[in-house]
Amino acid sequence: MTVETMRDAFIQVTDQTLSERDDTALVLADIGVSQFRNAGVLDRHPDRMFNVGIREQLQVGFAAGLAKEGFRPFVHTYTPFLIERPFEQIKLDFGHQGVNGVLVSVGASYDEASSGRTHQTPEDVALIATLPGWRIDVPGHAQEAESLLRDAYNSIDSIYVRLSTESNAAERDVSGGRMVVERRGSEGAPVIVAVGPKLDPTLDAVSDMDVTVLYATTVRPFDRETLREFAGAEVVVVEPYLAGTSAAEISEALNDRPHRVLNLGVKRQELRNYGAPADHDKAHGLDASGLRASISKFLG
């Protein structure tokens, strides 16, 4: 079934997985309850859907407890409440205890920009990436989210899936954790790595440039092999979260060859005018015109 939004994909895949596997459970903290109830999921699986209220630290700890008892838990809420607020519980209750689950966020960096700084989390991927063993998926389309979520639910690993209302116009085959070669430039041409929903504005920005464009949705573990295959002396990374989040990955992948890297993403600044997501993209230089200006300057 075709889904229109990443969150629709999440609800559909979760419903199907709960139906197919008795060892799965969903843990919510108020956010998302109405969507699952309206879709009939709560009525179909009342014994394995848990709402702990606005207690995100308890939410993560409770999910880890389910994992300890042999369940595959799915944990869902807004990005800052899922990653930043209960980070200690993710680190200790999942990581230190050696159990696994799937964290699924909505809100991305600033999808809910009008709600202010409390609902903005461009730091989430960098934060989770500090923990060993976590896979991080950043889909750029609802169908990609569906594919990545199915894979996450069938895995035995700890996985963070970052959903967004921002989307590319078309889906790509993102199976296997490898980057997609979206466009090939000439031999030795600069390589642009576009992550998740930043692919379309990146393609618009470099439409007439001689560059190779690689598309990444699984950003941890980072696909160093594909990068090494195509990268020359110049690499640009366009990420929909904190700029420089993947800088160390790029450096490690290319540490045996001379290279320059431009890291584009959400800047380390706080915008105190709420605005809309498009306003934040423009302010951070992540719209097509801003990306073009930065990339053109870097490539000279």
Beta strands, then each sheet from edge to edge (+ up, - down):
strand 1: 24-28
strand 2: 49-51
strand 3: 72-78
strand 4: 102-106
strand 5: 134-137
strand 6: 158-162
strand 7: 180-183
strand 8: 191-195
strand 9: 212-216
strand 10: 218-220
strand 11: 234-242
strand 12: 260-266
sheet 1: 2+ 1+ 3+ 4+ 6+ 5+ 10-
sheet 2: 7+ 9- 8- 11- 12-
end
